[in-house]
Structure formats: structure tokens, C-alpha cells
Amino acid sequence: MGIARMDTNVQNIHREAPNILITGTPGVGKSSLCQRLSEIVGMQWLEVSRIAKEHNCLEEYDPVYQCPILDEDKLMDGLEETMCTGGNIVDYHSCEFFPERWFDAVFVLTTDNTTLYDRLTNRGYTGKKLDDNVQCEIFNVILEEAKRSYKEDIVFELSNTVPQDLEDNIGKICQWLQHWFQRRSG
């Protein structure tokens, strides 16, 4: 993937495969789901956090949340051509800044607060970072953000609390993909 400003005409390219966004609060299981889904369906998994690091899309460091700040414009400019070709699974904990035209479906993973708390503390989250992420999940911030940012009929909530949920969610997304391809060929 190259990072370069793309001509606005690329948004009109017809995609042969859909793009999907997997989003949710950190710790809900996005990366585990995206990795498995990518292996099963052969779509490209785009880990936004990794891509941002590799392509210098990060700004100064936020000491409160103990992480760098994403340069959203630079990231989106760099991903435009890749997104226009289709066949991507985008993995990120936020969604409101991505262009609506990029996605055919947005899957918001959720989990219960006890599970999320345990997952985040196991990752070393503490203090405000831990509290804010748990609060974000309690108040469905990412789900509401997705519903405000995209057509509601492409936003799907998937619970991801117990190990069986991972397989069930992969099945649901595979079923959605199958319907997408059937609609395109019919």
C-alpha cells in the first residue's frame, strides 16, 4: 500500500468485492475476528493501527492515553486507492472519520463490561485509559458513532464475549458476504 494523495475520480471505480469495517472498543476481539475472517475468505486485512505506524500517520504522543495521535487525513489519503479496489477488511476502534463510500458493511463488536475490563487489564490498561474504554462500551459509543456515520442498514452489532461468539460472528459475516456476491451476480 502506498501513501499518496489520490485523484477524487477513484471513488467511482466499481468494486468486484466488498469492503467491510470491523470496529468496536479496544478489547472486544476485532483483531482476532479479522485475522480468522481474512484467512477464511481471502480478503485483505487492513490493521489501521499497524498501517498508521508503518506509513508515519501518527502525530505527537498523548500521555493521558499513552498512545500516539492518528493523522486521519494522511491515513485516508494513503488508503483511498486500496479501498476503491475492494476486498478489504478494515480493523479499527473508531469509525466516524472513514468515508461512508468505502464500506458495504460495518460490523460493531461489543462485549460485556466484566469481560472487557479483564481483557484490557490483561493488556496493561490502567487509569483513565481503562476507565474511558469501559465507559465507552457501557454507553455503546462506537455503535452509536457507526449508526450516525453510515446508513443504518449496513451497520450490524455482533456480541463477542465467549469463544463461541467468534465462530458465530465469522459465520454471520460469511453469510453477509455470500449474500453480497449473490446480489452482484444476480
Secondary structure as UniProt FT lines:
FT   HELIX           8..12
FT   STRAND          20..23
FT   TURN            26..27
FT   HELIX           30..41
FT   STRAND          44..47
FT   HELIX           48..54
FT   TURN            55..56
FT   STRAND          58..62
FT   TURN            63..66
FT   STRAND          67..70
FT   HELIX           72..85
FT   STRAND          88..91
FT   TURN            96..97
FT   HELIX           100..102
FT   STRAND          105..110
FT   HELIX           113..122
FT   TURN            123..124
FT   HELIX           127..138
FT   TURN            139..140
FT   HELIX           141..149
FT   HELIX           152..154
FT   STRAND          155..159
FT   HELIX           163..185
//
